[in-house]
């Protein structure tokens, strides 16, 4: 155990989760270079002491948001992240996107609100039996429409206004969401590996964004930070 990990137990936890594994040097983005400790077996080794500092900054920011009940949109559509991001959203009662990013969710939010309202209206009518007046074929088409809309918008149904911040797992994978957040003035927190462009991301956390154990560590840490802030 290193001196740094003794001083900050989270570094040892990150190490155990494999958070230090970066991508190959050939895939490294220049903006991530200063967070790389070295190279082993052709793969970048991330400096977890720097990651710990970045995580601490993100946690403090989330605590600040929580004190005033601000909204954080959680985004993670890669297979390794979906379940963990959804669990984070459930814990914090936050909106989420875990299937695919809906273009305009930030930059054209008024239109997205209309689609969410339409989904709620269709589901309400179905539950009340108001679809009985339609033919069987028409009802099947409506059910299919609801199913598709639920996949896209169910995680956003609680988002009644523009989010105050966005958390993404893998800012390279979620580059469209990140670009929309920047355009809309929404602060971005990201779990980003060494292949990610960190420009314009206010709170990047440089670590393994492809390992379930690593993602789980960071979503748990950030969830706890928000929950702590909400209590204070």
C-alpha positions in Angstrom: 0.0 0.0 0.0 1.4 3.4 -1.0 1.8 6.4 1.2 -1.0 8.2 -0.7 -3.4 5.3 -0.2 -2.8 5.4 3.5 -3.5 9.1 3.6 -6.6 8.6 1.4 -8.3 5.2 1.8 -10.3 5.9 -1.4 -7.2 5.4 -3.5 -6.8 1.9 -2.3 -10.5 1.3 -3.0 -10.0 2.7 -6.5 -7.0 0.5 -7.0 -8.9 -2.6 -6.0 -11.7 -1.7 -8.4 -9.3 -1.4 -11.3 -9.8 2.3 -11.7 -6.2 2.8 -12.6 -6.4 0.9 -15.9 -6.2 3.3 -18.8 -6.2 2.6 -22.5 -3.2 2.1 -24.7 -0.9 5.1 -25.3 -1.9 5.2 -28.9 -5.5 5.9 -27.9 -4.6 8.5 -25.3 -6.1 12.0 -25.7 -3.6 14.8 -25.2 -5.9 16.4 -22.6 -5.6 13.3 -20.4 -1.8 13.0 -20.5 -1.2 14.8 -17.2 -3.2 12.2 -15.4 -1.1 9.3 -16.6 1.4 7.9 -14.2 3.1 5.6 -16.7 2.7 2.7 -19.0 2.5 -1.0 -18.3 2.0 -3.8 -20.8 1.3 -1.1 -23.4 -1.6 0.4 -21.3 -1.7 3.7 -19.5 -1.6 3.6 -15.8 -3.7 6.4 -14.3 -2.4 8.4 -11.3 -5.0 7.6 -8.7 -3.8 10.3 -6.4 -4.9 12.8 -9.0 -8.1 10.9 -9.6 -8.8 11.1 -5.9 -8.4 14.9 -6.0 -10.7 15.2 -9.0 -13.3 12.9 -7.3 -13.2 15.1 -4.2 -13.9 18.2 -6.2 -16.9 16.5 -7.9 -18.2 15.3 -4.6 -18.0 18.8 -3.1 -19.9 20.2 -6.1 -22.6 17.6 -5.8 -23.0 18.3 -2.0 -23.5 22.0 -2.9 -26.2 21.1 -5.5 -27.9 18.8 -3.0 -28.2 21.5 -0.4 -30.6 23.4 -2.6 -32.3 20.3 -4.2 -30.8 20.8 -7.7 -31.3 18.3 -10.4 -28.5 16.1 -11.9 -29.2 14.2 -15.2 -27.4 10.9 -15.1 -26.2 9.4 -18.4 -24.7 6.0 -19.1 -25.7 4.0 -22.1 -22.8 1.6 -22.5 -23.6 -2.0 -21.4 -21.2 -1.8 -18.4 -22.9 1.4 -17.1 -26.6 1.0 -17.7 -27.6 -0.8 -14.6 -25.3 1.1 -12.3 -26.4 4.5 -13.6 -30.1 3.4 -13.3 -29.5 2.3 -9.7 -27.8 5.7 -9.0 -30.8 7.5 -10.5 -33.2 5.4 -8.3 -31.2 6.2 -5.2 -31.2 9.9 -5.8 -34.6 10.2 -7.5 -32.9 11.8 -10.5 -33.7 11.7 -14.2 -31.5 9.3 -16.3 -30.7 8.2 -19.8 -29.5 4.5 -20.0 -30.7 3.4 -23.4 -29.7 6.0 -26.0 -29.3 9.7 -25.8 -32.4 11.5 -27.2 -31.1 14.3 -29.4 -32.4 17.7 -28.1 -32.9 16.5 -24.5 -31.0 19.6 -23.5 -30.9 21.9 -26.5 -34.6 21.4 -27.4 -36.0 20.7 -24.0 -39.4 22.3 -24.6 -40.1 19.7 -27.4 -38.8 16.9 -25.2 -41.3 18.0 -22.4 -44.1 17.7 -25.0 -43.1 14.2 -25.8 -42.9 13.2 -22.1 -46.4 14.8 -21.6 -47.7 12.8 -24.5 -46.3 9.6 -23.1 -48.0 10.3 -19.7 -51.3 11.1 -21.5 -51.3 7.9 -23.6 -50.4 5.7 -20.5 -53.2 7.4 -18.5 -55.8 6.8 -21.2 -54.8 3.2 -21.5 -55.0 2.7 -17.8 -58.5 4.3 -17.7 -59.7 2.0 -20.5 -60.1 5.0 -22.9 -58.4 3.0 -25.7 -61.3 0.5 -25.9 -62.9 2.7 -28.6 -60.1 1.8 -31.0 -59.8 -1.3 -33.1 -57.5 -4.1 -31.9 -55.0 -3.2 -34.6 -55.0 0.5 -33.5 -54.6 -0.5 -29.9 -51.6 -2.6 -30.8 -50.0 0.3 -32.7 -50.6 2.6 -29.7 -49.1 0.0 -27.3 -46.0 -0.2 -29.6 -45.8 3.6 -29.7 -45.9 3.7 -25.9 -43.3 1.0 -25.6 -40.9 2.9 -27.9 -41.5 6.2 -26.1 -41.0 4.6 -22.7 -37.6 3.3 -23.8 -36.6 6.8 -24.8 -38.3 9.0 -22.3 -39.2 7.0 -19.2 -36.0 8.0 -17.4 -36.6 11.7 -18.2 -40.2 11.7 -17.0 -39.3 13.4 -13.7 -37.3 16.2 -15.5 -39.7 19.1 -15.4 -37.0 21.7 -16.1 -33.5 21.9 -17.5 -31.0 20.0 -15.3 -28.5 21.9 -13.2 -25.8 19.4 -14.0 -25.1 16.2 -15.9 -23.1 13.2 -14.9 -21.9 10.9 -17.7 -20.0 7.6 -17.7 -17.5 7.8 -20.6 -17.6 11.3 -22.1 -16.3 10.0 -25.4 -19.2 7.5 -25.8 -21.7 10.2 -24.6 -20.1 13.0 -26.6 -23.5 14.2 -28.0 -24.9 14.5 -24.5 -21.8 16.4 -23.4 -21.9 18.7 -26.4 -25.6 19.5 -25.7 -24.8 20.2 -22.0 -22.0 22.6 -23.0 -24.3 24.3 -25.4 -27.1 24.6 -22.9 -24.8 25.8 -20.1 -25.2 22.7 -18.0 -22.2 21.7 -15.9 -20.7 18.4 -16.8 -19.3 15.8 -14.3 -17.7 12.9 -16.1 -16.1 9.5 -15.4 -13.6 9.6 -18.3 -10.8 7.3 -19.3 -7.6 8.3 -21.0 -9.1 8.3 -24.5 -11.5 11.1 -23.6 -11.3 14.8 -24.6 -11.6 16.7 -21.3 -12.0 20.1 -22.8 -15.0 21.9 -21.5 -15.8 19.3 -18.8 -15.9 21.2 -15.5 -15.5 18.1 -13.3 -13.7 15.3 -15.1 -12.8 12.2 -13.0 -10.0 10.4 -14.9 -10.4 6.6 -14.3 -11.4 3.3 -15.9 -14.8 3.9 -17.4 -15.2 0.5 -18.9 -15.0 -1.8 -15.9 -18.2 -2.6 -13.9 -16.3 -2.6 -10.6 -14.7 0.8 -11.3 -18.0 2.4 -12.5 -19.7 1.0 -9.4 -17.1 2.6 -7.1 -17.6 6.1 -8.6 -21.4 6.0 -8.9 -21.6 4.9 -5.3 -19.1 7.6 -4.1 -21.0 10.3 -6.0 -24.4 9.1 -4.8 -23.1 9.2 -1.2 -21.8 12.8 -1.7 -25.2 14.0 -3.0 -27.0 12.2 -0.2 -24.7 13.8 2.4 -25.3 17.2 1.0 -29.0 16.8 1.1 -28.8 16.0 4.8 -26.8 19.1 5.7 
